[in-house]
Amino acid sequence: MNAQPVTRDEVLALVQSQLAEILEKTPSDIVEDADFEQLGADSLALIELVEALEESLASRSEGFHIDDEDLEGLTSVRLAVDYVTSKLQAA
């Protein structure tokens, strides 16, 4: 099974839609330059985001996983998207 690589734009759209759902906002409210703190995303919201991303991306990248210790460094939408994109490319 050779899945299409996930593009950075797809990752951004996925982060925006998942985070919007978790924070009860619209995806257009989730701008790439926003810090999670500005958006009102606490650690619980970020854990939910990680779980949603892992679930969504598991079919595209077998065993996709975000390490808990990496979470504290992911403080903005852009950092999260870059992190997920680089993990997917390394897989």
A tleap script that builds the chain and sets N, CA, C and O, in Angstrom:
source leaprc.protein.ff14SB
mol = sequence {
  NMET ASN ALA GLN PRO VAL THR ARG ASP GLU
  VAL LEU ALA LEU VAL GLN SER GLN LEU ALA
  GLU ILE LEU GLU LYS THR PRO SER ASP ILE
  VAL GLU ASP ALA ASP PHE GLU GLN LEU GLY
  ALA ASP SER LEU ALA LEU ILE GLU LEU VAL
  GLU ALA LEU GLU GLU SER LEU ALA SER ARG
  SER GLU GLY PHE HIE ILE ASP ASP GLU ASP
  LEU GLU GLY LEU THR SER VAL ARG LEU ALA
  VAL ASP TYR VAL THR SER LYS LEU GLN ALA
  CALA
}
set mol.1.N position { 0.848 -1.185 0.000 }
set mol.1.CA position { 0.000 0.000 0.000 }
set mol.1.C position { 0.886 1.238 0.000 }
set mol.1.O position { 1.566 1.514 0.988 }
set mol.2.N position { 0.882 1.961 -1.067 }
set mol.2.CA position { 1.711 3.149 -1.165 }
set mol.2.C position { 0.809 4.376 -1.216 }
set mol.2.O position { 0.327 4.764 -2.280 }
set mol.3.N position { 0.589 4.980 -0.050 }
set mol.3.CA position { -0.308 6.129 0.040 }
set mol.3.C position { 0.374 7.372 -0.521 }
set mol.3.O position { 1.599 7.493 -0.501 }
set mol.4.N position { -0.442 8.284 -1.019 }
set mol.4.CA position { 0.081 9.564 -1.491 }
set mol.4.C position { 0.681 10.314 -0.307 }
set mol.4.O position { 0.110 10.293 0.784 }
set mol.5.N position { 1.810 10.972 -0.496 }
set mol.5.CA position { 2.339 11.770 0.613 }
set mol.5.C position { 1.366 12.889 0.977 }
set mol.5.O position { 0.680 13.439 0.115 }
set mol.6.N position { 1.321 13.210 2.242 }
set mol.6.CA position { 0.438 14.268 2.712 }
set mol.6.C position { 1.172 15.599 2.540 }
set mol.6.O position { 2.304 15.753 2.997 }
set mol.7.N position { 0.528 16.547 1.887 }
set mol.7.CA position { 1.175 17.843 1.663 }
set mol.7.C position { 1.046 18.722 2.904 }
set mol.7.O position { 0.219 18.471 3.781 }
set mol.8.N position { 1.882 19.758 2.957 }
set mol.8.CA position { 1.824 20.685 4.081 }
set mol.8.C position { 0.456 21.373 4.125 }
set mol.8.O position { -0.095 21.598 5.202 }
set mol.9.N position { -0.083 21.703 2.957 }
set mol.9.CA position { -1.402 22.343 2.909 }
set mol.9.C position { -2.487 21.438 3.483 }
set mol.9.O position { -3.402 21.898 4.166 }
set mol.10.N position { -2.365 20.142 3.193 }
set mol.10.CA position { -3.342 19.189 3.746 }
set mol.10.C position { -3.225 19.115 5.268 }
set mol.10.O position { -4.230 19.048 5.977 }
set mol.11.N position { -1.995 19.128 5.755 }
set mol.11.CA position { -1.780 19.094 7.203 }
set mol.11.C position { -2.363 20.351 7.839 }
set mol.11.O position { -3.035 20.272 8.867 }
set mol.12.N position { -2.110 21.513 7.231 }
set mol.12.CA position { -2.657 22.769 7.749 }
set mol.12.C position { -4.185 22.708 7.798 }
set mol.12.O position { -4.793 23.070 8.805 }
set mol.13.N position { -4.789 22.257 6.724 }
set mol.13.CA position { -6.256 22.170 6.674 }
set mol.13.C position { -6.778 21.216 7.746 }
set mol.13.O position { -7.810 21.471 8.367 }
set mol.14.N position { -6.063 20.125 7.954 }
set mol.14.CA position { -6.471 19.144 8.956 }
set mol.14.C position { -6.357 19.734 10.363 }
set mol.14.O position { -7.270 19.587 11.176 }
set mol.15.N position { -5.237 20.399 10.648 }
set mol.15.CA position { -5.054 21.035 11.961 }
set mol.15.C position { -6.146 22.087 12.179 }
set mol.15.O position { -6.735 22.166 13.257 }
set mol.16.N position { -6.410 22.899 11.138 }
set mol.16.CA position { -7.434 23.937 11.267 }
set mol.16.C position { -8.808 23.330 11.547 }
set mol.16.O position { -9.528 23.800 12.427 }
set mol.17.N position { -9.166 22.298 10.806 }
set mol.17.CA position { -10.509 21.737 10.988 }
set mol.17.C position { -10.640 21.023 12.329 }
set mol.17.O position { -11.662 21.149 13.003 }
set mol.18.N position { -9.609 20.272 12.718 }
set mol.18.CA position { -9.672 19.556 13.995 }
set mol.18.C position { -9.685 20.520 15.173 }
set mol.18.O position { -10.463 20.355 16.113 }
set mol.19.N position { -8.818 21.526 15.116 }
set mol.19.CA position { -8.733 22.487 16.216 }
set mol.19.C position { -10.012 23.320 16.297 }
set mol.19.O position { -10.486 23.634 17.389 }
set mol.20.N position { -10.561 23.671 15.149 }
set mol.20.CA position { -11.817 24.427 15.131 }
set mol.20.C position { -12.922 23.633 15.826 }
set mol.20.O position { -13.715 24.184 16.590 }
set mol.21.N position { -12.959 22.334 15.547 }
set mol.21.CA position { -13.975 21.489 16.167 }
set mol.21.C position { -13.779 21.428 17.683 }
set mol.21.O position { -14.737 21.545 18.447 }
set mol.22.N position { -12.529 21.243 18.110 }
set mol.22.CA position { -12.213 21.132 19.538 }
set mol.22.C position { -12.530 22.439 20.273 }
set mol.22.O position { -13.066 22.419 21.381 }
set mol.23.N position { -12.195 23.568 19.650 }
set mol.23.CA position { -12.361 24.874 20.300 }
set mol.23.C position { -13.698 25.536 19.989 }
set mol.23.O position { -13.970 26.650 20.438 }
set mol.24.N position { -14.531 24.838 19.213 }
set mol.24.CA position { -15.833 25.361 18.816 }
set mol.24.C position { -15.694 26.710 18.112 }
set mol.24.O position { -16.373 27.685 18.436 }
set mol.25.N position { -14.784 26.723 17.134 }
set mol.25.CA position { -14.567 27.894 16.286 }
set mol.25.C position { -14.776 27.449 14.836 }
set mol.25.O position { -15.061 26.280 14.575 }
set mol.26.N position { -14.633 28.376 13.908 }
set mol.26.CA position { -14.659 27.981 12.498 }
set mol.26.C position { -13.215 27.801 12.034 }
set mol.26.O position { -12.318 28.459 12.561 }
set mol.27.N position { -12.971 26.922 11.057 }
set mol.27.CA position { -11.596 26.729 10.585 }
set mol.27.C position { -10.921 28.032 10.163 }
set mol.27.O position { -9.705 28.165 10.301 }
set mol.28.N position { -11.689 28.993 9.653 }
set mol.28.CA position { -11.079 30.257 9.232 }
set mol.28.C position { -10.578 31.076 10.430 }
set mol.28.O position { -9.771 31.989 10.258 }
set mol.29.N position { -11.053 30.755 11.639 }
set mol.29.CA position { -10.552 31.419 12.853 }
set mol.29.C position { -9.155 30.924 13.221 }
set mol.29.O position { -8.425 31.594 13.951 }
set mol.30.N position { -8.794 29.764 12.718 }
set mol.30.CA position { -7.522 29.132 13.084 }
set mol.30.C position { -6.481 29.523 12.039 }
set mol.30.O position { -6.259 28.801 11.067 }
set mol.31.N position { -5.848 30.671 12.252 }
set mol.31.CA position { -4.853 31.140 11.287 }
set mol.31.C position { -3.494 30.533 11.619 }
set mol.31.O position { -3.199 30.208 12.769 }
set mol.32.N position { -2.687 30.392 10.588 }
set mol.32.CA position { -1.409 29.699 10.753 }
set mol.32.C position { -0.480 30.406 11.732 }
set mol.32.O position { 0.316 29.752 12.406 }
set mol.33.N position { -0.569 31.723 11.819 }
set mol.33.CA position { 0.324 32.478 12.701 }
set mol.33.C position { -0.131 32.498 14.157 }
set mol.33.O position { 0.574 33.030 15.014 }
set mol.34.N position { -1.293 31.927 14.447 }
set mol.34.CA position { -1.834 32.002 15.805 }
set mol.34.C position { -1.112 31.053 16.762 }
set mol.34.O position { -0.808 29.907 16.430 }
set mol.35.N position { -0.851 31.575 17.961 }
set mol.35.CA position { -0.375 30.716 19.041 }
set mol.35.C position { -1.580 29.975 19.607 }
set mol.35.O position { -2.700 30.485 19.587 }
set mol.36.N position { -1.342 28.782 20.104 }
set mol.36.CA position { -2.442 28.021 20.700 }
set mol.36.C position { -3.047 28.781 21.876 }
set mol.36.O position { -4.259 28.751 22.089 }
set mol.37.N position { -2.199 29.458 22.633 }
set mol.37.CA position { -2.676 30.226 23.783 }
set mol.37.C position { -3.650 31.321 23.338 }
set mol.37.O position { -4.684 31.532 23.971 }
set mol.38.N position { -3.311 32.020 22.240 }
set mol.38.CA position { -4.193 33.071 21.701 }
set mol.38.C position { -5.550 32.494 21.312 }
set mol.38.O position { -6.582 33.151 21.451 }
set mol.39.N position { -5.533 31.266 20.827 }
set mol.39.CA position { -6.768 30.624 20.373 }
set mol.39.C position { -7.590 30.077 21.540 }
set mol.39.O position { -8.746 29.688 21.375 }
set mol.40.N position { -6.971 30.056 22.720 }
set mol.40.CA position { -7.664 29.507 23.882 }
set mol.40.C position { -7.519 28.003 23.989 }
set mol.40.O position { -8.323 27.343 24.646 }
set mol.41.N position { -6.485 27.451 23.339 }
set mol.41.CA position { -6.256 26.004 23.384 }
set mol.41.C position { -5.366 25.686 24.578 }
set mol.41.O position { -4.198 26.074 24.614 }
set mol.42.N position { -5.927 24.975 25.554 }
set mol.42.CA position { -5.134 24.563 26.703 }
set mol.42.C position { -4.510 23.196 26.422 }
set mol.42.O position { -4.658 22.648 25.330 }
set mol.43.N position { -3.815 22.656 27.417 }
set mol.43.CA position { -3.121 21.382 27.193 }
set mol.43.C position { -4.104 20.258 26.854 }
set mol.43.O position { -3.778 19.367 26.070 }
set mol.44.N position { -5.288 20.293 27.432 }
set mol.44.CA position { -6.288 19.269 27.135 }
set mol.44.C position { -6.727 19.350 25.667 }
set mol.44.O position { -6.886 18.326 25.003 }
set mol.45.N position { -6.920 20.570 25.174 }
set mol.45.CA position { -7.299 20.756 23.766 }
set mol.45.C position { -6.192 20.249 22.852 }
set mol.45.O position { -6.467 19.661 21.806 }
set mol.46.N position { -4.935 20.478 23.247 }
set mol.46.CA position { -3.821 20.024 22.413 }
set mol.46.C position { -3.722 18.502 22.398 }
set mol.46.O position { -3.386 17.911 21.372 }
set mol.47.N position { -4.012 17.872 23.523 }
set mol.47.CA position { -4.020 16.402 23.561 }
set mol.47.C position { -5.118 15.875 22.640 }
set mol.47.O position { -4.913 14.903 21.912 }
set mol.48.N position { -6.278 16.517 22.678 }
set mol.48.CA position { -7.367 16.132 21.772 }
set mol.48.C position { -6.942 16.304 20.318 }
set mol.48.O position { -7.239 15.461 19.472 }
set mol.49.N position { -6.242 17.406 20.033 }
set mol.49.CA position { -5.765 17.664 18.671 }
set mol.49.C position { -4.803 16.569 18.232 }
set mol.49.O position { -4.912 16.050 17.121 }
set mol.50.N position { -3.867 16.221 19.098 }
set mol.50.CA position { -2.886 15.168 18.783 }
set mol.50.C position { -3.598 13.856 18.479 }
set mol.50.O position { -3.282 13.188 17.494 }
set mol.51.N position { -4.552 13.489 19.319 }
set mol.51.CA position { -5.288 12.240 19.101 }
set mol.51.C position { -6.044 12.271 17.776 }
set mol.51.O position { -6.072 11.279 17.047 }
set mol.52.N position { -6.653 13.406 17.471 }
set mol.52.CA position { -7.402 13.532 16.217 }
set mol.52.C position { -6.464 13.446 15.016 }
set mol.52.O position { -6.791 12.806 14.016 }
set mol.53.N position { -5.300 14.087 15.111 }
set mol.53.CA position { -4.331 14.042 14.007 }
set mol.53.C position { -3.793 12.627 13.820 }
set mol.53.O position { -3.679 12.142 12.694 }
set mol.54.N position { -3.465 11.974 14.926 }
set mol.54.CA position { -2.946 10.603 14.820 }
set mol.54.C position { -3.977 9.691 14.165 }
set mol.54.O position { -3.643 8.862 13.319 }
set mol.55.N position { -5.236 9.858 14.570 }
set mol.55.CA position { -6.307 9.034 14.004 }
set mol.55.C position { -6.492 9.331 12.514 }
set mol.55.O position { -6.618 8.415 11.702 }
set mol.56.N position { -6.506 10.614 12.168 }
set mol.56.CA position { -6.726 11.016 10.776 }
set mol.56.C position { -5.584 10.593 9.865 }
set mol.56.O position { -5.805 10.218 8.713 }
set mol.57.N position { -4.362 10.655 10.384 }
set mol.57.CA position { -3.193 10.412 9.532 }
set mol.57.C position { -2.733 8.960 9.550 }
set mol.57.O position { -1.876 8.577 8.754 }
set mol.58.N position { -3.282 8.156 10.436 }
set mol.58.CA position { -2.861 6.753 10.535 }
set mol.58.C position { -3.063 6.010 9.213 }
set mol.58.O position { -2.276 5.131 8.862 }
set mol.59.N position { -4.122 6.369 8.484 }
set mol.59.CA position { -4.392 5.683 7.216 }
set mol.59.C position { -3.432 6.142 6.117 }
set mol.59.O position { -3.217 5.425 5.139 }
set mol.60.N position { -2.863 7.319 6.274 }
set mol.60.CA position { -1.944 7.860 5.267 }
set mol.60.C position { -0.486 7.529 5.567 }
set mol.60.O position { 0.341 7.412 4.662 }
set mol.61.N position { -0.188 7.382 6.861 }
set mol.61.CA position { 1.183 7.108 7.282 }
set mol.61.C position { 1.117 6.112 8.424 }
set mol.61.O position { 0.810 6.474 9.560 }
set mol.62.N position { 1.404 4.867 8.120 }
set mol.62.CA position { 1.230 3.784 9.087 }
set mol.62.C position { 1.998 4.069 10.376 }
set mol.62.O position { 3.188 4.381 10.356 }
set mol.63.N position { 1.286 3.954 11.489 }
set mol.63.CA position { 1.920 4.148 12.779 }
set mol.63.C position { 2.269 5.584 13.097 }
set mol.63.O position { 3.109 5.837 13.961 }
set mol.64.N position { 1.637 6.545 12.409 }
set mol.64.CA position { 1.932 7.958 12.691 }
set mol.64.C position { 1.653 8.251 14.151 }
set mol.64.O position { 0.594 7.908 14.677 }
set mol.65.N position { 2.624 8.895 14.807 }
set mol.65.CA position { 2.503 9.163 16.240 }
set mol.65.C position { 3.222 10.462 16.576 }
set mol.65.O position { 4.300 10.743 16.052 }
set mol.66.N position { 2.618 11.242 17.449 }
set mol.66.CA position { 3.244 12.466 17.943 }
set mol.66.C position { 3.723 12.177 19.361 }
set mol.66.O position { 2.935 11.787 20.223 }
set mol.67.N position { 5.007 12.368 19.596 }
set mol.67.CA position { 5.579 12.068 20.907 }
set mol.67.C position { 5.151 13.108 21.936 }
set mol.67.O position { 5.164 14.310 21.670 }
set mol.68.N position { 4.771 12.619 23.117 }
set mol.68.CA position { 4.311 13.509 24.185 }
set mol.68.C position { 5.349 14.578 24.521 }
set mol.68.O position { 5.002 15.734 24.765 }
set mol.69.N position { 6.634 14.181 24.532 }
set mol.69.CA position { 7.660 15.148 24.917 }
set mol.69.C position { 7.835 16.245 23.862 }
set mol.69.O position { 8.389 17.305 24.153 }
set mol.70.N position { 7.366 15.992 22.648 }
set mol.70.CA position { 7.446 17.015 21.604 }
set mol.70.C position { 6.321 18.041 21.724 }
set mol.70.O position { 6.409 19.143 21.181 }
set mol.71.N position { 5.275 17.667 22.434 }
set mol.71.CA position { 4.090 18.519 22.526 }
set mol.71.C position { 4.382 19.893 23.101 }
set mol.71.O position { 3.859 20.890 22.604 }
set mol.72.N position { 5.214 19.968 24.144 }
set mol.72.CA position { 5.426 21.256 24.796 }
set mol.72.C position { 6.096 22.268 23.879 }
set mol.72.O position { 5.958 23.474 24.084 }
set mol.73.N position { 6.819 21.794 22.870 }
set mol.73.CA position { 7.451 22.701 21.925 }
set mol.73.C position { 6.511 23.203 20.846 }
set mol.73.O position { 6.845 24.132 20.111 }
set mol.74.N position { 5.349 22.601 20.745 }
set mol.74.CA position { 4.391 22.984 19.707 }
set mol.74.C position { 3.428 24.013 20.285 }
set mol.74.O position { 2.414 23.666 20.891 }
set mol.75.N position { 3.761 25.278 20.087 }
set mol.75.CA position { 2.996 26.344 20.730 }
set mol.75.C position { 2.127 27.136 19.762 }
set mol.75.O position { 1.358 28.002 20.178 }
set mol.76.N position { 2.249 26.838 18.473 }
set mol.76.CA position { 1.454 27.584 17.494 }
set mol.76.C position { 0.984 26.649 16.388 }
set mol.76.O position { 1.471 25.529 16.240 }
set mol.77.N position { 0.036 27.139 15.629 }
set mol.77.CA position { -0.480 26.369 14.500 }
set mol.77.C position { 0.663 26.055 13.526 }
set mol.77.O position { 0.799 24.920 13.069 }
set mol.78.N position { 1.484 27.067 13.210 }
set mol.78.CA position { 2.581 26.877 12.253 }
set mol.78.C position { 3.565 25.803 12.741 }
set mol.78.O position { 3.966 24.931 11.970 }
set mol.79.N position { 3.949 25.866 14.017 }
set mol.79.CA position { 4.890 24.872 14.554 }
set mol.79.C position { 4.300 23.463 14.495 }
set mol.79.O position { 4.997 22.504 14.166 }
set mol.80.N position { 3.026 23.348 14.813 }
set mol.80.CA position { 2.380 22.035 14.770 }
set mol.80.C position { 2.339 21.494 13.347 }
set mol.80.O position { 2.611 20.317 13.113 }
set mol.81.N position { 1.998 22.358 12.404 }
set mol.81.CA position { 1.921 21.930 10.995 }
set mol.81.C position { 3.306 21.526 10.493 }
set mol.81.O position { 3.452 20.502 9.826 }
set mol.82.N position { 4.319 22.329 10.812 }
set mol.82.CA position { 5.688 21.999 10.385 }
set mol.82.C position { 6.150 20.685 10.997 }
set mol.82.O position { 6.766 19.860 10.323 }
set mol.83.N position { 5.852 20.496 12.271 }
set mol.83.CA position { 6.246 19.272 12.974 }
set mol.83.C position { 5.596 18.038 12.336 }
set mol.83.O position { 6.272 17.059 12.021 }
set mol.84.N position { 4.285 18.105 12.154 }
set mol.84.CA position { 3.554 16.970 11.576 }
set mol.84.C position { 4.046 16.690 10.156 }
set mol.84.O position { 4.246 15.534 9.783 }
set mol.85.N position { 4.240 17.748 9.363 }
set mol.85.CA position { 4.716 17.584 7.992 }
set mol.85.C position { 6.087 16.903 7.965 }
set mol.85.O position { 6.314 15.992 7.169 }
set mol.86.N position { 6.992 17.345 8.831 }
set mol.86.CA position { 8.335 16.736 8.824 }
set mol.86.C position { 8.292 15.298 9.315 }
set mol.86.O position { 9.035 14.455 8.812 }
set mol.87.N position { 7.430 15.000 10.295 }
set mol.87.CA position { 7.291 13.604 10.756 }
set mol.87.C position { 6.755 12.709 9.638 }
set mol.87.O position { 7.200 11.573 9.473 }
set mol.88.N position { 5.799 13.231 8.879 }
set mol.88.CA position { 5.223 12.448 7.784 }
set mol.88.C position { 6.250 12.209 6.691 }
set mol.88.O position { 6.295 11.124 6.112 }
set mol.89.N position { 7.078 13.210 6.401 }
set mol.89.CA position { 8.085 13.053 5.350 }
set mol.89.C position { 9.181 12.087 5.775 }
set mol.89.O position { 9.781 11.416 4.935 }
set mol.90.N position { 9.445 12.013 7.081 }
set mol.90.CA position { 10.486 11.132 7.591 }
set mol.90.C position { 10.015 9.674 7.672 }
set mol.90.O position { 10.826 8.750 7.731 }
set mol.91.N position { 8.702 9.490 7.672 }
set mol.91.CA position { 8.133 8.142 7.856 }
set mol.91.C position { 8.467 7.221 6.693 }
set mol.91.O position { 8.065 6.057 6.693 }
savepdb mol mol.pdb
quit
